[in-house]
Amino acid sequence: MLVLTRKVDEGIHIGDDIFIRIVEVGRGAVRLGIEAPNHVSIFRQEVYERIREQNLASAQGESSDVLNAARLFRQKGLEEE
């Protein structure tokens, strides 16, 4: 992890397209301004983790749905014979 010290109105560049500026410091918090291209998603950590958990749950649900559908399809085929 890279740790930097910056003052208000100073910032850092990440690559050519992302710029992070220190907007305000105080009361145990730091406010950041982030300039990035529209195709770059920016999320707070807790939001990112929630999205990731939901995506994992959704992916697991899809496989069980497919298995259930296949089982029903086989049962239907056996009933018709």
PyMOL commands that set and color helices and strands:
alter all, ss='L'
color gray80, all
select helices_A, chain A and resi 45-80
alter helices_A, ss='H'
color red, helices_A
select strands_A, chain A and resi 11-14+18-26+29-35
alter strands_A, ss='S'
color yellow, strands_A
deselect
rebuild
show_as cartoon
